[in-house]
C-alpha cells in the first residue's frame, strides 16, 4: 500500500508546472538534443558542447523523449520512476536484513520526507545519483551472496555517470568493510563508467576535462569564488529541514538504544563521514546532501522502533505537518527571492493546519494504545495528502509566477525576432530557450521588435 501511495504522489502533476530554476530547463534541453541528434556522447546545449556533468540524466530524458513523452514529463518521469524502484528495493532489503517494521518505517520516513519528495519531482542529477549510490551501498553492506560485488560495482559506476566522482568518495567507507567484494566493486564500476569518459575525451579532448574535472569538481570544492558559497555548518540545519515532517525524530539520535546494533553504528559513521566531507566543500547546495538520507532514514526507523514512548515521536512528526500550509503559501515567492525574503498570505492559510493537528492527535492515541502500525499509517497518509494538496494547489501558481512556460505559451506568437534583456534571470533565460527550442539572443541597442525583460519580479514584453 505504501508504494502505491508514493507512486500516486510522485506522478501527480509531473507537468503541473513548467521547468523551474536554471538547471531543469538546461538539463532537459541537453536530453532533448541527444534524442534529436542521436549523439549520446557529447552533451550539447544550443549546439555547443556542455561539459559540466556526466550524461545519465540526459540519457534518461532522451529515452523518454524517444518513447513519446515531451517536455516536463520526458525529463521528470524517469526520475520519479527511478525513485519508486529504489524505494521498493530499499524496503525489500531492510525487510530481509532488519524487520518488516523497520522496513516500513524507514521507507515511510525517506519516501515522505520533503527533501526526497521535492527531488523526485525535479529533473536534476541529485536523486539519480543518490539512488544508484544507495543501491551500491545496500548491496555492499547487506548482500553476502557470491558475485554481489559485481552488482554493487555496476551501480557505483552508474552513480559516477550520474554525478561524476563524488560517489566514489562517499562510497569509500563501505568499500573498506566489503570483504570479498573489494576487487569486484572497482572493476565493475570502471567497466561501466570508463567507456563514456574515454569516448568524450577522445571527441572533445582537454576542453572537456578542464571543465568537467578541474572546474566543476576541484575548483567547486576548494574555490570560494564560485557560486553557492556557504558556511561549514550549512548542511546540519539543511538535513534537518529535508527530513520534514520527520525532523523531530532527530532527537532520537543521542539515545543509546538507537545505536545498539553494529549495522546502525556503521550507517551512523557513514552519514557523519559524508556530512563532514560535503561540509568541507566551499560550494554547497541542499541537494548535495540527498545521498545521506536513505542511511539516515534507517537509523531513525530503528531509533523509533526502540523508543520507549513512540506515540510522542509519531505525534510530533504529524503535528509538524501543520507548518505545511503556511510554508506552501510562501513557496512561489520563495522560489523567486529565497524563502527568507518571501512574502505571502501565510497567516490566511493557518486554518488549513487544523486537520493536521487533528491527525496528530489521532496518531498519538493510536500509538499510545499500542497500535503503532496504524499510527504510522495515519501519519504517512497525512503527509502524502499534505504534499499532494500542495502540488495540486500551489503548482499552478508556480507555473504562472516562477516558470517561463506560462509566459511562453501566452506570448509565443510574438517571439519571432525577440531578444532578452541583459538583466534577465538565468532560470527564465534557460526556460525561454527551452520552450523556444533555440537560444534567444541578448538585446543589443535597438535590436529586436520585442524585448523580454523583468518588471516587478515578473517576465514582461518591452516593445
C-alpha positions in Angstrom: 0.0 0.0 0.0 2.8 2.4 0.9 4.4 2.1 -2.5 1.0 2.7 -4.2 0.6 5.9 -2.2 4.1 7.0 -3.1 3.5 6.3 -6.8 0.3 8.3 -6.8 2.0 11.2 -5.0 5.2 11.2 -7.2 3.3 11.0 -10.5 0.7 13.6 -9.6 1.2 16.9 -11.6 4.6 16.0 -13.0 3.7 18.5 -15.7 1.8 20.8 -13.4 4.4 23.5 -13.6 6.9 24.3 -16.2 10.6 23.9 -15.6 11.9 25.9 -12.6 15.4 27.1 -11.6 18.2 27.2 -14.1 19.3 23.5 -14.1 15.9 21.9 -15.0 15.4 23.5 -18.4 19.1 23.3 -19.2 19.3 19.6 -18.5 16.1 19.0 -20.3 17.5 20.8 -23.3 20.6 18.6 -23.2 18.5 15.4 -23.1 16.1 16.6 -25.9 19.2 17.4 -28.0 20.5 13.8 -27.5 17.2 12.4 -28.6 17.1 14.6 -31.7 20.7 14.1 -32.8 21.4 10.6 -31.6 24.7 11.7 -30.2 24.9 10.1 -26.7 28.5 11.0 -26.1 28.8 14.8 -26.2 26.0 16.8 -24.3 25.1 19.9 -26.4 23.3 23.0 -25.3 22.1 25.1 -28.3 24.6 23.3 -30.5 27.7 23.8 -28.3 29.3 21.2 -26.1 28.2 21.3 -22.4 30.7 19.6 -20.1 29.7 20.2 -16.6 28.0 16.9 -15.8 28.1 13.3 -17.0 25.2 12.1 -19.2 23.0 9.7 -17.3 20.2 12.2 -16.7 20.4 13.3 -20.3 20.2 9.7 -21.4 17.0 9.0 -19.4 15.4 12.2 -20.8 16.4 11.2 -24.3 14.9 7.7 -23.8 11.6 9.1 -22.5 11.5 11.6 -25.4 12.0 8.8 -27.9 9.2 6.9 -26.2 6.8 9.7 -26.9 6.9 11.8 -23.8 7.5 15.5 -24.1 8.9 18.5 -22.1 8.4 18.2 -18.3 7.1 14.6 -18.5 10.1 13.5 -20.6 12.6 15.0 -18.1 10.8 14.3 -14.8 9.1 10.9 -15.3 12.4 8.9 -15.3 13.5 10.5 -12.1 10.1 9.7 -10.4 10.2 6.0 -11.6 13.8 5.6 -10.5 12.9 6.9 -7.1 9.9 4.5 -6.8 12.0 1.5 -7.9 14.7 2.3 -5.3 12.1 2.6 -2.5 10.8 -0.8 -3.4 14.4 -2.2 -3.3 15.1 -0.3 -0.1 12.0 -1.8 1.6 12.9 -5.4 0.4 16.5 -5.1 1.7 15.5 -3.7 5.1 12.8 -6.3 5.5 15.3 -9.1 4.9 18.1 -7.5 6.9 16.2 -6.0 9.8 12.4 -6.4 10.1 9.1 -5.6 8.4 8.6 -2.8 10.9 12.0 -1.2 10.3 11.5 -1.5 6.5 8.1 0.1 6.7 9.2 2.9 9.0 12.4 3.7 7.0 10.6 3.7 3.7 7.9 6.0 5.0 10.5 8.4 6.5 12.5 8.5 3.4 9.8 8.4 0.7 7.6 11.0 2.5 10.3 13.4 3.6 10.0 16.8 1.9 13.6 16.6 0.6 13.0 13.3 -1.2 9.6 14.3 -2.5 10.9 17.5 -3.9 13.9 16.0 -5.7 11.7 13.2 -7.0 9.8 15.9 -8.9 12.6 17.9 -10.4 14.8 16.7 -13.3 18.3 17.3 -11.8 21.1 14.9 -11.1 20.9 14.6 -7.3 18.2 12.0 -6.9 19.5 9.6 -9.6 23.0 9.7 -8.1 21.6 9.2 -4.6 19.5 6.2 -5.7 22.3 4.5 -7.5 24.8 5.1 -4.7 22.2 3.9 -2.2 21.8 0.6 -4.1 25.5 0.1 -4.3 25.8 0.8 -0.6 23.0 -1.6 0.4 24.3 -4.5 -1.7 27.8 -4.0 -0.4 26.7 -3.9 3.3 23.8 -6.4 3.4 24.0 -8.9 0.5 26.5 -11.7 1.1 25.6 -13.8 -1.9 28.5 -14.7 -4.3 29.2 -12.2 -7.0 27.2 -9.4 -5.5 30.3 -7.2 -5.5 30.0 -7.1 -9.3 26.4 -5.9 -9.0 27.3 -3.2 -6.4 30.1 -2.1 -8.7 27.7 -1.7 -11.7 25.5 0.6 -9.6 28.5 2.5 -8.4 29.6 3.0 -12.0 26.1 4.3 -12.9 26.3 6.7 -9.9 29.5 8.1 -11.4 27.7 8.5 -14.7 25.0 10.4 -12.8 27.2 12.9 -11.0 30.9 12.3 -11.7 33.4 11.3 -9.0 31.6 12.4 -5.7 30.0 8.9 -5.3 33.5 7.4 -5.2 34.4 9.4 -2.1 31.0 8.8 -0.4 31.3 5.1 -1.1 34.8 4.7 0.2 33.9 3.7 3.9 31.6 0.9 2.6 34.4 -0.4 0.4 36.8 -0.7 3.3 34.4 -3.2 5.0 33.4 -5.0 1.8 35.1 -8.3 2.5 35.2 -10.5 -0.6 34.0 -7.6 -2.8 36.9 -5.2 -2.8 38.2 -6.2 -6.1 34.9 -6.8 -7.8 33.4 -3.4 -7.0 36.1 -1.1 -8.5 36.5 -3.3 -11.6 32.8 -3.4 -12.3 32.5 0.4 -11.7 35.4 1.0 -14.1 33.8 -1.1 -16.8 30.5 0.8 -16.6 31.8 4.4 -16.2 35.1 4.4 -18.2 33.7 4.0 -21.8 31.8 7.2 -21.8 34.7 9.1 -20.2 37.1 7.8 -22.8 34.8 8.5 -25.7 34.1 12.0 -24.7 37.7 12.7 -24.0 38.6 11.3 -27.5 36.0 13.6 -29.1 36.5 16.8 -27.1 40.0 16.5 -25.6 41.2 18.7 -22.8 38.4 21.3 -23.2 36.0 18.7 -21.7 38.4 17.5 -18.9 39.2 21.1 -17.8 35.6 21.9 -17.4 34.3 18.6 -16.1 37.0 17.8 -13.6 39.1 20.8 -12.8 36.4 23.5 -12.7 33.3 21.5 -11.8 34.9 19.3 -9.1 38.2 20.5 -7.9 37.6 24.2 -8.2 34.0 23.9 -6.9 35.2 22.0 -3.9 38.1 24.5 -2.9 37.4 27.8 -4.6 35.3 30.3 -2.6 34.9 32.5 -5.7 32.4 30.2 -7.4 28.6 30.1 -6.8 26.8 28.6 -3.8 29.4 29.7 -1.1 28.1 28.6 2.3 29.5 28.2 5.8 30.8 24.8 7.1 27.7 24.2 9.3 25.2 24.8 6.4 24.2 21.1 5.9 23.3 20.4 9.5 20.1 22.5 9.5 19.5 21.7 5.8 19.5 18.0 6.6 17.0 18.5 9.4 14.8 20.6 7.1 14.9 17.9 4.3 13.6 15.4 6.8 10.4 17.4 7.3 7.9 16.3 8.8 10.1 13.6 10.4 12.5 16.2 11.8 11.5 15.6 15.5 12.9 12.0 15.1 16.4 13.5 15.0 16.1 13.9 18.8 16.3 10.1 18.9 19.9 10.2 17.6 21.5 10.8 21.1 19.6 7.9 22.6 21.8 4.9 23.4 19.2 2.4 22.3 19.3 3.7 18.8 23.0 2.5 18.4 22.9 -1.0 20.0 23.1 -2.6 16.5 26.6 -2.6 14.9 25.0 -2.2 11.5 23.3 1.0 12.7 26.6 2.2 14.1 28.3 1.8 10.8 25.5 3.7 9.0 25.9 6.5 11.6 29.6 6.8 11.0 29.0 6.8 7.2 26.4 9.6 7.5 28.9 11.6 9.6 31.7 11.0 7.2 29.6 12.1 4.3 28.3 15.2 6.2 31.8 16.3 7.1 33.2 15.7 3.6 30.3 17.7 2.0 30.6 20.4 4.6 34.3 20.9 3.8 33.4 21.9 0.3 33.2 25.7 -0.1 30.3 25.5 -2.5 27.1 23.9 -1.2 23.5 23.2 -2.4 20.8 21.4 -0.5 20.6 18.6 -3.0 24.2 17.6 -2.4 23.3 16.0 1.0 20.5 13.9 -0.5 22.6 10.7 -0.7 22.8 10.6 3.1 19.1 10.4 3.6 18.5 6.7 2.9 21.0 5.7 5.6 19.7 8.3 8.0 16.1 7.0 7.4 17.2 3.5 8.5 18.9 5.0 11.7 15.8 7.0 12.6 13.5 4.0 11.9 15.5 1.8 14.3 15.5 4.6 16.9 11.8 5.0 16.6 11.2 1.2 16.8 13.2 1.0 20.0 11.9 4.2 21.6 10.0 3.6 24.9 7.3 6.2 24.1 6.9 6.2 20.3 3.5 7.9 20.4 5.1 11.2 21.3 7.6 11.0 18.4 5.0 10.0 15.8 2.5 12.6 17.0 5.2 15.3 16.9 6.0 14.4 13.3 2.3 14.5 12.4 2.0 17.9 14.1 4.9 19.2 12.0 2.6 19.0 9.0 0.6 21.9 10.4 3.5 24.0 9.1 2.9 22.8 5.6 0.0 25.2 4.6 1.7 28.4 5.6 5.0 27.2 4.1 3.2 26.3 0.8 1.8 29.8 0.7 5.3 31.2 0.7 6.6 28.7 -1.9 6.1 30.7 -5.2 7.8 33.8 -3.7 10.5 31.7 -2.1 11.5 30.2 -5.4 11.9 33.7 -6.8 13.6 35.6 -4.0 14.6 33.0 -1.4 12.5 31.7 1.5 13.9 34.2 4.0 12.6 37.1 1.9 9.4 35.6 0.7 6.1 37.2 1.5 2.7 35.8 1.1 -0.6 35.2 2.9 0.8 32.6 5.2 -1.5 33.7 8.1 -4.6 33.1 6.0 -3.6 29.6 5.4 -3.3 28.6 9.1 -6.9 27.4 9.1 -5.8 24.5 6.8 -3.3 23.5 9.6 -6.2 22.3 11.8 -6.7 18.9 10.0 -3.1 18.1 10.5 -3.3 18.9 14.2 -6.3 16.6 14.5 -4.4 13.9 12.6 -1.5 14.3 15.1 -4.0 13.7 18.0 -5.2 10.5 16.2 -1.6 9.3 15.7 -0.8 9.9 19.4 -3.9 7.9 20.6 -3.2 5.0 18.2 0.4 4.7 19.2 -0.4 5.2 22.9 -2.8 2.1 22.8 0.0 0.0 21.1 -1.4 0.4 17.6 1.9 1.6 16.2 1.4 0.3 12.7 -1.9 2.1 12.4 -0.4 5.3 13.9 2.5 5.2 11.4 0.0 4.7 8.6 -2.2 7.6 9.6 1.0 9.8 9.8 2.1 8.6 6.4 -1.3 9.3 4.8 -1.5 12.7 6.4 2.0 13.6 4.9 1.1 12.2 1.5 -2.2 14.1 1.4 -0.5 17.3 2.5 2.2 17.1 -0.2 -0.5 16.1 -2.8 -2.6 19.2 -1.9 0.5 21.4 -2.2 1.2 20.0 -5.7 -2.4 20.4 -6.7 -3.0 23.9 -5.4 0.4 25.7 -5.4 2.0 24.3 -8.7 -0.4 26.4 -10.9 0.8 29.5 -9.1 4.4 28.5 -9.5 3.7 27.9 -13.2 2.4 31.4 -13.6 4.9 33.3 -11.4 8.1 31.3 -11.4 8.4 29.2 -14.6 8.9 30.7 -18.0 6.3 28.2 -19.5 3.1 30.2 -18.9 4.8 33.3 -20.3 5.9 31.5 -23.4 2.5 29.9 -24.0 0.8 33.3 -23.8 3.3 35.2 -26.0 4.9 32.6 -28.3 3.3 34.1 -31.4 5.1 37.3 -30.6 8.5 35.7 -30.2 9.8 36.0 -33.7 12.8 38.3 -33.6 12.5 38.6 -29.8 15.6 39.3 -27.7 16.4 39.0 -24.0 17.4 41.9 -21.8 20.8 41.6 -20.1 19.4 41.6 -16.6 17.1 38.7 -17.1 17.2 35.9 -14.5 19.2 32.8 -15.6 16.3 30.4 -14.9 14.0 32.4 -17.1 16.6 32.7 -19.9 17.2 28.9 -19.9 13.4 28.3 -19.6 12.6 30.6 -22.6 15.4 29.0 -24.6 14.0 25.5 -23.9 10.4 26.4 -24.9 11.7 28.3 -28.0 13.8 25.4 -29.0 16.7 27.8 -29.7 18.9 30.3 -27.9 17.1 33.6 -27.9 19.7 36.4 -28.5 20.5 39.1 -26.0 19.4 42.6 -26.9 22.0 44.9 -28.2 21.0 48.5 -28.8 17.7 48.7 -30.6 17.9 45.1 -31.8 14.6 43.1 -31.9 11.0 44.2 -32.3 10.2 42.5 -28.9 12.4 42.7 -25.9 11.8 40.3 -23.0 12.7 41.7 -19.6 11.7 41.9 -16.0 9.4 44.3 -14.2 8.0 43.9 -10.7 9.6 40.5 -10.4 7.7 39.2 -13.5 8.6 38.4 -17.1 7.3 41.2 -19.4 7.4 42.2 -23.0 9.1 45.5 -23.7 8.2 46.9 -27.1 
